[in-house]
Amino acid sequence: MAGLLGVGGGILNVPILNLLLGLPFERALATSVYMIGVTGAAGALVYLARGDVAAAAAGVTMLGTLVGAALGARAADRVPQRALRIMFVLLLLYVSFRMASRGIAEF
């Protein structure tokens, strides 16, 4: 569904995992990131098999992802759950607004 909407999977995964499946919010975030990573890795293998992967770009991207994940994990431990929820709601509102405005502009 997220792919059809053109948005990252976390926009849908986190609320479903948290609200419908009862997973604590921090675990829902972590699980969503893991799911997106596995999906991305599978896609990357397809491009690698086709010879479409630029090694330098992939290396820089991996390094940035690892550093970002480490910083994010540390920050998530220090940020209260309520603040994480508020930030996520603000992100959802922003994405919703952007999607609606693009949809109206293309109409």
Jmol script that loads the backbone (N, CA, C; Angstrom):
load data "model"
ATOM      1  N   MET A   1       0.828  -1.198   0.000  1.00  0.00           N
ATOM      2  CA  MET A   1       0.000   0.000   0.000  1.00  0.00           C
ATOM      3  C   MET A   1       0.869   1.257   0.000  1.00  0.00           C
ATOM      4  N   ALA A   2       1.934   1.224   0.818  1.00  0.00           N
ATOM      5  CA  ALA A   2       2.808   2.401   0.882  1.00  0.00           C
ATOM      6  C   ALA A   2       3.448   2.674  -0.471  1.00  0.00           C
ATOM      7  N   GLY A   3       3.852   1.602  -1.164  1.00  0.00           N
ATOM      8  CA  GLY A   3       4.445   1.769  -2.484  1.00  0.00           C
ATOM      9  C   GLY A   3       3.460   2.378  -3.476  1.00  0.00           C
ATOM     10  N   LEU A   4       2.224   1.991  -3.389  1.00  0.00           N
ATOM     11  CA  LEU A   4       1.205   2.559  -4.277  1.00  0.00           C
ATOM     12  C   LEU A   4       0.990   4.036  -4.000  1.00  0.00           C
ATOM     13  N   LEU A   5       1.119   4.431  -2.744  1.00  0.00           N
ATOM     14  CA  LEU A   5       0.937   5.832  -2.378  1.00  0.00           C
ATOM     15  C   LEU A   5       2.185   6.667  -2.632  1.00  0.00           C
ATOM     16  N   GLY A   6       3.317   5.995  -2.842  1.00  0.00           N
ATOM     17  CA  GLY A   6       4.554   6.727  -3.076  1.00  0.00           C
ATOM     18  C   GLY A   6       5.165   7.280  -1.804  1.00  0.00           C
ATOM     19  N   VAL A   7       4.907   6.631  -0.695  1.00  0.00           N
ATOM     20  CA  VAL A   7       5.465   7.079   0.588  1.00  0.00           C
ATOM     21  C   VAL A   7       6.241   5.926   1.210  1.00  0.00           C
ATOM     22  N   GLY A   8       7.051   6.245   2.206  1.00  0.00           N
ATOM     23  CA  GLY A   8       7.784   5.208   2.922  1.00  0.00           C
ATOM     24  C   GLY A   8       6.835   4.305   3.694  1.00  0.00           C
ATOM     25  N   GLY A   9       7.225   3.074   3.874  1.00  0.00           N
ATOM     26  CA  GLY A   9       6.384   2.103   4.561  1.00  0.00           C
ATOM     27  C   GLY A   9       6.094   2.437   6.008  1.00  0.00           C
ATOM     28  N   GLY A  10       6.988   3.192   6.661  1.00  0.00           N
ATOM     29  CA  GLY A  10       6.792   3.532   8.062  1.00  0.00           C
ATOM     30  C   GLY A  10       5.539   4.342   8.316  1.00  0.00           C
ATOM     31  N   ILE A  11       5.117   5.098   7.329  1.00  0.00           N
ATOM     32  CA  ILE A  11       3.908   5.912   7.462  1.00  0.00           C
ATOM     33  C   ILE A  11       2.702   5.028   7.759  1.00  0.00           C
ATOM     34  N   LEU A  12       2.690   3.829   7.212  1.00  0.00           N
ATOM     35  CA  LEU A  12       1.596   2.890   7.450  1.00  0.00           C
ATOM     36  C   LEU A  12       1.950   1.828   8.483  1.00  0.00           C
ATOM     37  N   ASN A  13       3.209   1.359   8.463  1.00  0.00           N
ATOM     38  CA  ASN A  13       3.616   0.278   9.359  1.00  0.00           C
ATOM     39  C   ASN A  13       3.487   0.652  10.833  1.00  0.00           C
ATOM     40  N   VAL A  14       3.990   1.823  11.204  1.00  0.00           N
ATOM     41  CA  VAL A  14       4.030   2.201  12.618  1.00  0.00           C
ATOM     42  C   VAL A  14       2.628   2.285  13.222  1.00  0.00           C
ATOM     43  N   PRO A  15       1.687   2.999  12.612  1.00  0.00           N
ATOM     44  CA  PRO A  15       0.344   3.031  13.212  1.00  0.00           C
ATOM     45  C   PRO A  15      -0.313   1.649  13.275  1.00  0.00           C
ATOM     46  N   ILE A  16      -0.110   0.825  12.249  1.00  0.00           N
ATOM     47  CA  ILE A  16      -0.713  -0.514  12.260  1.00  0.00           C
ATOM     48  C   ILE A  16      -0.110  -1.356  13.377  1.00  0.00           C
ATOM     49  N   LEU A  17       1.220  -1.349  13.479  1.00  0.00           N
ATOM     50  CA  LEU A  17       1.877  -2.136  14.522  1.00  0.00           C
ATOM     51  C   LEU A  17       1.498  -1.646  15.920  1.00  0.00           C
ATOM     52  N   ASN A  18       1.394  -0.339  16.088  1.00  0.00           N
ATOM     53  CA  ASN A  18       1.111   0.219  17.403  1.00  0.00           C
ATOM     54  C   ASN A  18      -0.363   0.140  17.766  1.00  0.00           C
ATOM     55  N   LEU A  19      -1.210   0.643  16.918  1.00  0.00           N
ATOM     56  CA  LEU A  19      -2.634   0.763  17.257  1.00  0.00           C
ATOM     57  C   LEU A  19      -3.398  -0.546  17.086  1.00  0.00           C
ATOM     58  N   LEU A  20      -3.149  -1.251  16.001  1.00  0.00           N
ATOM     59  CA  LEU A  20      -3.914  -2.465  15.741  1.00  0.00           C
ATOM     60  C   LEU A  20      -3.324  -3.714  16.393  1.00  0.00           C
ATOM     61  N   LEU A  21      -1.978  -3.795  16.406  1.00  0.00           N
ATOM     62  CA  LEU A  21      -1.344  -4.988  16.950  1.00  0.00           C
ATOM     63  C   LEU A  21      -0.861  -4.813  18.382  1.00  0.00           C
ATOM     64  N   GLY A  22      -0.963  -3.594  18.913  1.00  0.00           N
ATOM     65  CA  GLY A  22      -0.635  -3.347  20.315  1.00  0.00           C
ATOM     66  C   GLY A  22       0.844  -3.334  20.649  1.00  0.00           C
ATOM     67  N   LEU A  23       1.718  -3.208  19.655  1.00  0.00           N
ATOM     68  CA  LEU A  23       3.152  -3.140  19.910  1.00  0.00           C
ATOM     69  C   LEU A  23       3.477  -1.783  20.526  1.00  0.00           C
ATOM     70  N   PRO A  24       4.326  -1.723  21.552  1.00  0.00           N
ATOM     71  CA  PRO A  24       4.728  -0.417  22.102  1.00  0.00           C
ATOM     72  C   PRO A  24       5.310   0.462  20.994  1.00  0.00           C
ATOM     73  N   PHE A  25       5.133   1.767  21.110  1.00  0.00           N
ATOM     74  CA  PHE A  25       5.484   2.691  20.037  1.00  0.00           C
ATOM     75  C   PHE A  25       6.947   2.570  19.622  1.00  0.00           C
ATOM     76  N   GLU A  26       7.872   2.484  20.603  1.00  0.00           N
ATOM     77  CA  GLU A  26       9.294   2.397  20.254  1.00  0.00           C
ATOM     78  C   GLU A  26       9.579   1.127  19.471  1.00  0.00           C
ATOM     79  N   ARG A  27       8.949   0.034  19.852  1.00  0.00           N
ATOM     80  CA  ARG A  27       9.159  -1.231  19.135  1.00  0.00           C
ATOM     81  C   ARG A  27       8.525  -1.188  17.755  1.00  0.00           C
ATOM     82  N   ALA A  28       7.392  -0.501  17.644  1.00  0.00           N
ATOM     83  CA  ALA A  28       6.770  -0.349  16.330  1.00  0.00           C
ATOM     84  C   ALA A  28       7.695   0.424  15.390  1.00  0.00           C
ATOM     85  N   LEU A  29       8.331   1.482  15.903  1.00  0.00           N
ATOM     86  CA  LEU A  29       9.277   2.245  15.086  1.00  0.00           C
ATOM     87  C   LEU A  29      10.452   1.374  14.660  1.00  0.00           C
ATOM     88  N   ALA A  30      11.033   0.664  15.625  1.00  0.00           N
ATOM     89  CA  ALA A  30      12.189  -0.180  15.316  1.00  0.00           C
ATOM     90  C   ALA A  30      11.825  -1.289  14.338  1.00  0.00           C
ATOM     91  N   THR A  31      10.673  -1.913  14.533  1.00  0.00           N
ATOM     92  CA  THR A  31      10.238  -2.987  13.638  1.00  0.00           C
ATOM     93  C   THR A  31      10.007  -2.455  12.233  1.00  0.00           C
ATOM     94  N   SER A  32       9.425  -1.265  12.133  1.00  0.00           N
ATOM     95  CA  SER A  32       9.186  -0.661  10.832  1.00  0.00           C
ATOM     96  C   SER A  32      10.499  -0.378  10.108  1.00  0.00           C
ATOM     97  N   VAL A  33      11.480   0.146  10.831  1.00  0.00           N
ATOM     98  CA  VAL A  33      12.779   0.419  10.229  1.00  0.00           C
ATOM     99  C   VAL A  33      13.416  -0.881   9.745  1.00  0.00           C
ATOM    100  N   TYR A  34      13.308  -1.916  10.560  1.00  0.00           N
ATOM    101  CA  TYR A  34      13.863  -3.216  10.170  1.00  0.00           C
ATOM    102  C   TYR A  34      13.172  -3.730   8.901  1.00  0.00           C
ATOM    103  N   MET A  35      11.847  -3.655   8.853  1.00  0.00           N
ATOM    104  CA  MET A  35      11.094  -4.130   7.692  1.00  0.00           C
ATOM    105  C   MET A  35      11.486  -3.361   6.432  1.00  0.00           C
ATOM    106  N   ILE A  36      11.665  -2.060   6.559  1.00  0.00           N
ATOM    107  CA  ILE A  36      12.054  -1.246   5.411  1.00  0.00           C
ATOM    108  C   ILE A  36      13.474  -1.600   4.982  1.00  0.00           C
ATOM    109  N   GLY A  37      14.349  -1.875   5.953  1.00  0.00           N
ATOM    110  CA  GLY A  37      15.719  -2.278   5.627  1.00  0.00           C
ATOM    111  C   GLY A  37      15.773  -3.584   4.864  1.00  0.00           C
ATOM    112  N   VAL A  38      14.977  -4.553   5.286  1.00  0.00           N
ATOM    113  CA  VAL A  38      14.945  -5.839   4.593  1.00  0.00           C
ATOM    114  C   VAL A  38      14.401  -5.664   3.177  1.00  0.00           C
ATOM    115  N   THR A  39      13.371  -4.884   3.039  1.00  0.00           N
ATOM    116  CA  THR A  39      12.804  -4.622   1.712  1.00  0.00           C
ATOM    117  C   THR A  39      13.817  -3.915   0.819  1.00  0.00           C
ATOM    118  N   GLY A  40      14.499  -2.919   1.379  1.00  0.00           N
ATOM    119  CA  GLY A  40      15.525  -2.202   0.620  1.00  0.00           C
ATOM    120  C   GLY A  40      16.677  -3.104   0.208  1.00  0.00           C
ATOM    121  N   ALA A  41      17.084  -3.988   1.114  1.00  0.00           N
ATOM    122  CA  ALA A  41      18.177  -4.918   0.801  1.00  0.00           C
ATOM    123  C   ALA A  41      17.774  -5.858  -0.327  1.00  0.00           C
ATOM    124  N   ALA A  42      16.548  -6.339  -0.300  1.00  0.00           N
ATOM    125  CA  ALA A  42      16.076  -7.227  -1.368  1.00  0.00           C
ATOM    126  C   ALA A  42      16.085  -6.500  -2.707  1.00  0.00           C
ATOM    127  N   GLY A  43      15.625  -5.262  -2.711  1.00  0.00           N
ATOM    128  CA  GLY A  43      15.645  -4.471  -3.939  1.00  0.00           C
ATOM    129  C   GLY A  43      17.062  -4.199  -4.419  1.00  0.00           C
ATOM    130  N   ALA A  44      17.958  -3.930  -3.467  1.00  0.00           N
ATOM    131  CA  ALA A  44      19.349  -3.659  -3.825  1.00  0.00           C
ATOM    132  C   ALA A  44      20.000  -4.884  -4.461  1.00  0.00           C
ATOM    133  N   LEU A  45      19.645  -6.077  -3.977  1.00  0.00           N
ATOM    134  CA  LEU A  45      20.205  -7.300  -4.563  1.00  0.00           C
ATOM    135  C   LEU A  45      19.795  -7.463  -6.022  1.00  0.00           C
ATOM    136  N   VAL A  46      18.573  -7.062  -6.324  1.00  0.00           N
ATOM    137  CA  VAL A  46      18.116  -7.141  -7.719  1.00  0.00           C
ATOM    138  C   VAL A  46      18.956  -6.220  -8.594  1.00  0.00           C
ATOM    139  N   TYR A  47      19.164  -4.986  -8.134  1.00  0.00           N
ATOM    140  CA  TYR A  47      19.972  -4.041  -8.919  1.00  0.00           C
ATOM    141  C   TYR A  47      21.425  -4.500  -9.004  1.00  0.00           C
ATOM    142  N   LEU A  48      21.940  -5.081  -7.900  1.00  0.00           N
ATOM    143  CA  LEU A  48      23.310  -5.594  -7.905  1.00  0.00           C
ATOM    144  C   LEU A  48      23.460  -6.719  -8.928  1.00  0.00           C
ATOM    145  N   ALA A  49      22.493  -7.623  -8.974  1.00  0.00           N
ATOM    146  CA  ALA A  49      22.532  -8.735  -9.919  1.00  0.00           C
ATOM    147  C   ALA A  49      22.498  -8.235 -11.368  1.00  0.00           C
ATOM    148  N   ARG A  50      21.816  -7.125 -11.591  1.00  0.00           N
ATOM    149  CA  ARG A  50      21.743  -6.550 -12.943  1.00  0.00           C
ATOM    150  C   ARG A  50      22.973  -5.724 -13.297  1.00  0.00           C
ATOM    151  N   GLY A  51      23.806  -5.456 -12.286  1.00  0.00           N
ATOM    152  CA  GLY A  51      25.006  -4.646 -12.528  1.00  0.00           C
ATOM    153  C   GLY A  51      24.732  -3.157 -12.503  1.00  0.00           C
ATOM    154  N   ASP A  52      23.631  -2.748 -11.891  1.00  0.00           N
ATOM    155  CA  ASP A  52      23.236  -1.345 -11.873  1.00  0.00           C
ATOM    156  C   ASP A  52      23.645  -0.605 -10.598  1.00  0.00           C
ATOM    157  N   VAL A  53      24.479  -1.206  -9.764  1.00  0.00           N
ATOM    158  CA  VAL A  53      24.846  -0.579  -8.501  1.00  0.00           C
ATOM    159  C   VAL A  53      26.212   0.073  -8.634  1.00  0.00           C
ATOM    160  N   ALA A  54      26.272   1.358  -8.320  1.00  0.00           N
ATOM    161  CA  ALA A  54      27.551   2.067  -8.275  1.00  0.00           C
ATOM    162  C   ALA A  54      28.143   1.828  -6.890  1.00  0.00           C
ATOM    163  N   ALA A  55      29.273   1.143  -6.826  1.00  0.00           N
ATOM    164  CA  ALA A  55      29.869   0.727  -5.556  1.00  0.00           C
ATOM    165  C   ALA A  55      30.144   1.924  -4.641  1.00  0.00           C
ATOM    166  N   ALA A  56      30.647   3.008  -5.169  1.00  0.00           N
ATOM    167  CA  ALA A  56      30.963   4.178  -4.336  1.00  0.00           C
ATOM    168  C   ALA A  56      29.691   4.768  -3.720  1.00  0.00           C
ATOM    169  N   ALA A  57      28.649   4.892  -4.510  1.00  0.00           N
ATOM    170  CA  ALA A  57      27.392   5.440  -3.999  1.00  0.00           C
ATOM    171  C   ALA A  57      26.777   4.511  -2.964  1.00  0.00           C
ATOM    172  N   ALA A  58      26.855   3.211  -3.204  1.00  0.00           N
ATOM    173  CA  ALA A  58      26.304   2.247  -2.251  1.00  0.00           C
ATOM    174  C   ALA A  58      27.077   2.290  -0.939  1.00  0.00           C
ATOM    175  N   GLY A  59      28.385   2.401  -1.010  1.00  0.00           N
ATOM    176  CA  GLY A  59      29.202   2.465   0.198  1.00  0.00           C
ATOM    177  C   GLY A  59      28.905   3.687   1.033  1.00  0.00           C
ATOM    178  N   VAL A  60      28.796   4.837   0.391  1.00  0.00           N
ATOM    179  CA  VAL A  60      28.477   6.077   1.114  1.00  0.00           C
ATOM    180  C   VAL A  60      27.086   5.994   1.725  1.00  0.00           C
ATOM    181  N   THR A  61      26.157   5.434   0.995  1.00  0.00           N
ATOM    182  CA  THR A  61      24.793   5.288   1.501  1.00  0.00           C
ATOM    183  C   THR A  61      24.755   4.353   2.712  1.00  0.00           C
ATOM    184  N   MET A  62      25.478   3.244   2.629  1.00  0.00           N
ATOM    185  CA  MET A  62      25.526   2.315   3.764  1.00  0.00           C
ATOM    186  C   MET A  62      26.139   2.975   4.992  1.00  0.00           C
ATOM    187  N   LEU A  63      27.217   3.711   4.804  1.00  0.00           N
ATOM    188  CA  LEU A  63      27.866   4.382   5.925  1.00  0.00           C
ATOM    189  C   LEU A  63      26.915   5.391   6.575  1.00  0.00           C
ATOM    190  N   GLY A  64      26.255   6.180   5.757  1.00  0.00           N
ATOM    191  CA  GLY A  64      25.297   7.148   6.284  1.00  0.00           C
ATOM    192  C   GLY A  64      24.145   6.488   7.019  1.00  0.00           C
ATOM    193  N   THR A  65      23.683   5.365   6.488  1.00  0.00           N
ATOM    194  CA  THR A  65      22.597   4.635   7.127  1.00  0.00           C
ATOM    195  C   THR A  65      23.018   4.083   8.479  1.00  0.00           C
ATOM    196  N   LEU A  66      24.213   3.521   8.546  1.00  0.00           N
ATOM    197  CA  LEU A  66      24.702   2.978   9.812  1.00  0.00           C
ATOM    198  C   LEU A  66      24.877   4.068  10.871  1.00  0.00           C
ATOM    199  N   VAL A  67      25.460   5.185  10.484  1.00  0.00           N
ATOM    200  CA  VAL A  67      25.648   6.292  11.427  1.00  0.00           C
ATOM    201  C   VAL A  67      24.286   6.838  11.869  1.00  0.00           C
ATOM    202  N   GLY A  68      23.390   7.031  10.923  1.00  0.00           N
ATOM    203  CA  GLY A  68      22.056   7.530  11.252  1.00  0.00           C
ATOM    204  C   GLY A  68      21.282   6.589  12.157  1.00  0.00           C
ATOM    205  N   ALA A  69      21.392   5.287  11.908  1.00  0.00           N
ATOM    206  CA  ALA A  69      20.702   4.301  12.742  1.00  0.00           C
ATOM    207  C   ALA A  69      21.250   4.306  14.161  1.00  0.00           C
ATOM    208  N   ALA A  70      22.572   4.396  14.293  1.00  0.00           N
ATOM    209  CA  ALA A  70      23.184   4.423  15.630  1.00  0.00           C
ATOM    210  C   ALA A  70      22.755   5.677  16.394  1.00  0.00           C
ATOM    211  N   LEU A  71      22.784   6.817  15.728  1.00  0.00           N
ATOM    212  CA  LEU A  71      22.360   8.067  16.386  1.00  0.00           C
ATOM    213  C   LEU A  71      20.875   8.030  16.721  1.00  0.00           C
ATOM    214  N   GLY A  72      20.087   7.507  15.816  1.00  0.00           N
ATOM    215  CA  GLY A  72      18.646   7.414  16.058  1.00  0.00           C
ATOM    216  C   GLY A  72      18.316   6.506  17.227  1.00  0.00           C
ATOM    217  N   ALA A  73      19.013   5.391  17.341  1.00  0.00           N
ATOM    218  CA  ALA A  73      18.779   4.464  18.454  1.00  0.00           C
ATOM    219  C   ALA A  73      19.120   5.116  19.785  1.00  0.00           C
ATOM    220  N   ARG A  74      20.225   5.839  19.817  1.00  0.00           N
ATOM    221  CA  ARG A  74      20.592   6.540  21.059  1.00  0.00           C
ATOM    222  C   ARG A  74      19.584   7.628  21.399  1.00  0.00           C
ATOM    223  N   ALA A  75      19.161   8.373  20.398  1.00  0.00           N
ATOM    224  CA  ALA A  75      18.202   9.449  20.635  1.00  0.00           C
ATOM    225  C   ALA A  75      16.861   8.892  21.085  1.00  0.00           C
ATOM    226  N   ALA A  76      16.438   7.783  20.505  1.00  0.00           N
ATOM    227  CA  ALA A  76      15.135   7.200  20.853  1.00  0.00           C
ATOM    228  C   ALA A  76      15.109   6.745  22.309  1.00  0.00           C
ATOM    229  N   ASP A  77      16.256   6.312  22.825  1.00  0.00           N
ATOM    230  CA  ASP A  77      16.311   5.906  24.236  1.00  0.00           C
ATOM    231  C   ASP A  77      16.173   7.095  25.178  1.00  0.00           C
ATOM    232  N   ARG A  78      16.577   8.259  24.707  1.00  0.00           N
ATOM    233  CA  ARG A  78      16.577   9.455  25.563  1.00  0.00           C
ATOM    234  C   ARG A  78      15.331  10.317  25.397  1.00  0.00           C
ATOM    235  N   VAL A  79      14.628  10.133  24.307  1.00  0.00           N
ATOM    236  CA  VAL A  79      13.440  10.953  24.030  1.00  0.00           C
ATOM    237  C   VAL A  79      12.223  10.256  24.622  1.00  0.00           C
ATOM    238  N   PRO A  80      11.410  10.987  25.384  1.00  0.00           N
ATOM    239  CA  PRO A  80      10.211  10.363  25.954  1.00  0.00           C
ATOM    240  C   PRO A  80       9.259   9.856  24.864  1.00  0.00           C
ATOM    241  N   GLN A  81       8.518   8.797  25.188  1.00  0.00           N
ATOM    242  CA  GLN A  81       7.609   8.195  24.219  1.00  0.00           C
ATOM    243  C   GLN A  81       6.585   9.209  23.716  1.00  0.00           C
ATOM    244  N   ARG A  82       6.100  10.061  24.595  1.00  0.00           N
ATOM    245  CA  ARG A  82       5.123  11.079  24.181  1.00  0.00           C
ATOM    246  C   ARG A  82       5.706  12.002  23.107  1.00  0.00           C
ATOM    247  N   ALA A  83       6.956  12.399  23.279  1.00  0.00           N
ATOM    248  CA  ALA A  83       7.603  13.262  22.289  1.00  0.00           C
ATOM    249  C   ALA A  83       7.764  12.529  20.956  1.00  0.00           C
ATOM    250  N   LEU A  84       8.121  11.246  20.997  1.00  0.00           N
ATOM    251  CA  LEU A  84       8.217  10.466  19.756  1.00  0.00           C
ATOM    252  C   LEU A  84       6.870  10.412  19.042  1.00  0.00           C
ATOM    253  N   ARG A  85       5.827  10.194  19.822  1.00  0.00           N
ATOM    254  CA  ARG A  85       4.484  10.144  19.219  1.00  0.00           C
ATOM    255  C   ARG A  85       4.115  11.473  18.575  1.00  0.00           C
ATOM    256  N   ILE A  86       4.404  12.565  19.264  1.00  0.00           N
ATOM    257  CA  ILE A  86       4.080  13.896  18.728  1.00  0.00           C
ATOM    258  C   ILE A  86       4.854  14.151  17.442  1.00  0.00           C
ATOM    259  N   MET A  87       6.147  13.804  17.440  1.00  0.00           N
ATOM    260  CA  MET A  87       6.948  13.995  16.226  1.00  0.00           C
ATOM    261  C   MET A  87       6.405  13.148  15.078  1.00  0.00           C
ATOM    262  N   PHE A  88       5.982  11.927  15.386  1.00  0.00           N
ATOM    263  CA  PHE A  88       5.453  11.059  14.338  1.00  0.00           C
ATOM    264  C   PHE A  88       4.130  11.605  13.802  1.00  0.00           C
ATOM    265  N   VAL A  89       3.279  12.097  14.682  1.00  0.00           N
ATOM    266  CA  VAL A  89       2.011  12.692  14.246  1.00  0.00           C
ATOM    267  C   VAL A  89       2.276  13.898  13.351  1.00  0.00           C
ATOM    268  N   LEU A  90       3.244  14.722  13.731  1.00  0.00           N
ATOM    269  CA  LEU A  90       3.582  15.884  12.900  1.00  0.00           C
ATOM    270  C   LEU A  90       4.087  15.438  11.528  1.00  0.00           C
ATOM    271  N   LEU A  91       4.884  14.377  11.504  1.00  0.00           N
ATOM    272  CA  LEU A  91       5.348  13.839  10.225  1.00  0.00           C
ATOM    273  C   LEU A  91       4.175  13.337   9.385  1.00  0.00           C
ATOM    274  N   LEU A  92       3.246  12.610  10.009  1.00  0.00           N
ATOM    275  CA  LEU A  92       2.068  12.123   9.281  1.00  0.00           C
ATOM    276  C   LEU A  92       1.238  13.277   8.731  1.00  0.00           C
ATOM    277  N   LEU A  93       1.062  14.321   9.528  1.00  0.00           N
ATOM    278  CA  LEU A  93       0.305  15.485   9.058  1.00  0.00           C
ATOM    279  C   LEU A  93       1.002  16.156   7.875  1.00  0.00           C
ATOM    280  N   TYR A  94       2.314  16.282   7.957  1.00  0.00           N
ATOM    281  CA  TYR A  94       3.070  16.886   6.866  1.00  0.00           C
ATOM    282  C   TYR A  94       2.930  16.058   5.581  1.00  0.00           C
ATOM    283  N   VAL A  95       3.121  14.747   5.701  1.00  0.00           N
ATOM    284  CA  VAL A  95       3.006  13.869   4.531  1.00  0.00           C
ATOM    285  C   VAL A  95       1.596  13.933   3.957  1.00  0.00           C
ATOM    286  N   SER A  96       0.592  13.937   4.832  1.00  0.00           N
ATOM    287  CA  SER A  96      -0.806  14.024   4.367  1.00  0.00           C
ATOM    288  C   SER A  96      -1.049  15.312   3.606  1.00  0.00           C
ATOM    289  N   PHE A  97      -0.536  16.415   4.151  1.00  0.00           N
ATOM    290  CA  PHE A  97      -0.710  17.710   3.492  1.00  0.00           C
ATOM    291  C   PHE A  97      -0.031  17.709   2.122  1.00  0.00           C
ATOM    292  N   ARG A  98       1.209  17.194   2.055  1.00  0.00           N
ATOM    293  CA  ARG A  98       1.934  17.157   0.783  1.00  0.00           C
ATOM    294  C   ARG A  98       1.215  16.286  -0.245  1.00  0.00           C
ATOM    295  N   MET A  99       0.716  15.131   0.196  1.00  0.00           N
ATOM    296  CA  MET A  99       0.015  14.240  -0.723  1.00  0.00           C
ATOM    297  C   MET A  99      -1.262  14.891  -1.232  1.00  0.00           C
ATOM    298  N   ALA A 100      -1.996  15.525  -0.340  1.00  0.00           N
ATOM    299  CA  ALA A 100      -3.241  16.181  -0.736  1.00  0.00           C
ATOM    300  C   ALA A 100      -2.962  17.346  -1.691  1.00  0.00           C
ATOM    301  N   SER A 101      -1.958  18.145  -1.395  1.00  0.00           N
ATOM    302  CA  SER A 101      -1.665  19.284  -2.256  1.00  0.00           C
ATOM    303  C   SER A 101      -1.170  18.831  -3.634  1.00  0.00           C
ATOM    304  N   ARG A 102      -0.378  17.746  -3.686  1.00  0.00           N
ATOM    305  CA  ARG A 102       0.050  17.225  -4.985  1.00  0.00           C
ATOM    306  C   ARG A 102      -1.126  16.642  -5.751  1.00  0.00           C
ATOM    307  N   GLY A 103      -2.021  15.957  -5.036  1.00  0.00           N
ATOM    308  CA  GLY A 103      -3.194  15.400  -5.690  1.00  0.00           C
ATOM    309  C   GLY A 103      -4.100  16.470  -6.271  1.00  0.00           C
ATOM    310  N   ILE A 104      -4.283  17.538  -5.526  1.00  0.00           N
ATOM    311  CA  ILE A 104      -5.122  18.652  -6.004  1.00  0.00           C
ATOM    312  C   ILE A 104      -4.459  19.340  -7.188  1.00  0.00           C
ATOM    313  N   ALA A 105      -3.133  19.541  -7.113  1.00  0.00           N
ATOM    314  CA  ALA A 105      -2.416  20.210  -8.204  1.00  0.00           C
ATOM    315  C   ALA A 105      -2.475  19.389  -9.495  1.00  0.00           C
ATOM    316  N   GLU A 106      -2.458  18.068  -9.390  1.00  0.00           N
ATOM    317  CA  GLU A 106      -2.491  17.230 -10.581  1.00  0.00           C
ATOM    318  C   GLU A 106      -3.902  17.037 -11.111  1.00  0.00           C
ATOM    319  N   PHE A 107      -4.891  17.372 -10.303  1.00  0.00           N
ATOM    320  CA  PHE A 107      -6.269  17.220 -10.712  1.00  0.00           C
ATOM    321  C   PHE A 107      -6.596  18.291 -11.700  1.00  0.00           C
TER     322      PHE A 107
END
end "model"
wireframe off; spacefill off
backbone 0.3
color backbone group
